[in-house]
């Protein structure tokens, strides 16, 4: 597998074999709660394009504690508890959060827009020149799952 980006931990190196299909700065409350960050750089990959060895060994926990049956799971190293990726149970996407999941931020493509921003957030609308949307960018199409 050709490697575009690498993250993970010493027990589970995570490799991306393609460019992200979506790459945004997330303002959603779930990302805030999970990462503790004001905004979170999030990159979506097609499910088969973000992998690690021995995926069966990873621990999995719900991404959204308020919706534990939702489609996204946080994958953790079973040995060191490093956060490795978000995995979609419907096998549409996998997600990398570069500054949380061991990627070299300087080599990772920058987010191209802001997602899930709304006035109720209590802070000014971003004005860094990137588009700002209330959800994912309008042209995003979810890949078909397996």
GIPE-V593519 format. One record per residue. N is the residue number from 1. RES is the residue in one letter. D_LAST is the distance of its C-alpha to the last C-alpha in Angstrom with 2 decimals. Layout:
# GIPE-V593519
n->N res->RES d_last->D_LAST
n->N res->RES d_last->D_LAST
This chain:
# GIPE-V593519
n->1 res->X d_last->20.17
n->2 res->X d_last->22.31
n->3 res->X d_last->22.84
n->4 res->X d_last->23.28
n->5 res->X d_last->23.69
n->6 res->X d_last->24.21
n->7 res->X d_last->24.44
n->8 res->X d_last->24.06
n->9 res->X d_last->26.93
n->10 res->X d_last->28.94
n->11 res->X d_last->26.84
n->12 res->X d_last->23.39
n->13 res->X d_last->23.71
n->14 res->X d_last->20.70
n->15 res->X d_last->20.22
n->16 res->X d_last->18.72
n->17 res->X d_last->18.43
n->18 res->X d_last->18.54
n->19 res->X d_last->20.14
n->20 res->X d_last->18.69
n->21 res->X d_last->17.09
n->22 res->X d_last->19.13
n->23 res->X d_last->22.14
n->24 res->X d_last->24.29
n->25 res->X d_last->26.97
n->26 res->X d_last->25.77
n->27 res->X d_last->28.41
n->28 res->X d_last->26.44
n->29 res->X d_last->28.12
n->30 res->X d_last->25.24
n->31 res->X d_last->25.32
n->32 res->X d_last->29.11
n->33 res->X d_last->29.08
n->34 res->X d_last->26.68
n->35 res->X d_last->28.28
n->36 res->X d_last->31.78
n->37 res->X d_last->31.84
n->38 res->X d_last->33.16
n->39 res->X d_last->30.29
n->40 res->X d_last->27.32
n->41 res->X d_last->26.02
n->42 res->X d_last->22.21
n->43 res->X d_last->19.98
n->44 res->X d_last->16.31
n->45 res->X d_last->14.41
n->46 res->X d_last->11.13
n->47 res->X d_last->9.06
n->48 res->X d_last->10.08
n->49 res->X d_last->13.54
n->50 res->X d_last->14.93
n->51 res->X d_last->15.57
n->52 res->X d_last->18.32
n->53 res->X d_last->19.74
n->54 res->X d_last->19.50
n->55 res->X d_last->16.75
n->56 res->X d_last->17.36
n->57 res->X d_last->20.84
n->58 res->X d_last->20.03
n->59 res->X d_last->21.20
n->60 res->X d_last->19.00
n->61 res->X d_last->20.63
n->62 res->X d_last->19.72
n->63 res->X d_last->20.00
n->64 res->X d_last->21.89
n->65 res->X d_last->24.51
n->66 res->X d_last->25.35
n->67 res->X d_last->21.86
n->68 res->X d_last->20.80
n->69 res->X d_last->18.02
n->70 res->X d_last->16.46
n->71 res->X d_last->13.01
n->72 res->X d_last->14.60
n->73 res->X d_last->16.21
n->74 res->X d_last->18.93
n->75 res->X d_last->18.75
n->76 res->X d_last->22.30
n->77 res->X d_last->24.13
n->78 res->X d_last->25.39
n->79 res->X d_last->28.69
n->80 res->X d_last->29.74
n->81 res->X d_last->27.55
n->82 res->X d_last->26.63
n->83 res->X d_last->23.84
n->84 res->X d_last->21.17
n->85 res->X d_last->18.27
n->86 res->X d_last->16.33
n->87 res->X d_last->12.81
n->88 res->X d_last->10.38
n->89 res->X d_last->9.30
n->90 res->X d_last->6.52
n->91 res->X d_last->5.43
n->92 res->X d_last->7.01
n->93 res->X d_last->10.27
n->94 res->X d_last->12.75
n->95 res->X d_last->16.36
n->96 res->X d_last->19.68
n->97 res->X d_last->23.01
n->98 res->X d_last->25.42
n->99 res->X d_last->28.59
n->100 res->X d_last->27.11
n->101 res->X d_last->24.79
n->102 res->X d_last->27.31
n->103 res->X d_last->26.89
n->104 res->X d_last->30.01
n->105 res->X d_last->30.33
n->106 res->X d_last->32.77
n->107 res->X d_last->30.29
n->108 res->X d_last->27.27
n->109 res->X d_last->27.08
n->110 res->X d_last->28.66
n->111 res->X d_last->26.96
n->112 res->X d_last->27.49
n->113 res->X d_last->27.86
n->114 res->X d_last->28.30
n->115 res->X d_last->25.75
n->116 res->X d_last->26.44
n->117 res->X d_last->30.19
n->118 res->X d_last->32.51
n->119 res->X d_last->36.24
n->120 res->X d_last->35.98
n->121 res->X d_last->35.05
n->122 res->X d_last->38.80
n->123 res->X d_last->38.96
n->124 res->X d_last->39.52
n->125 res->X d_last->36.86
n->126 res->X d_last->35.91
n->127 res->X d_last->38.08
n->128 res->X d_last->37.09
n->129 res->X d_last->36.38
n->130 res->X d_last->32.61
n->131 res->X d_last->31.22
n->132 res->X d_last->30.75
n->133 res->X d_last->28.29
n->134 res->X d_last->27.88
n->135 res->X d_last->24.07
n->136 res->X d_last->21.78
n->137 res->X d_last->23.43
n->138 res->X d_last->23.45
n->139 res->X d_last->21.81
n->140 res->X d_last->18.60
n->141 res->X d_last->15.52
n->142 res->X d_last->12.29
n->143 res->X d_last->9.54
n->144 res->X d_last->6.77
n->145 res->X d_last->3.76
n->146 res->X d_last->0.00
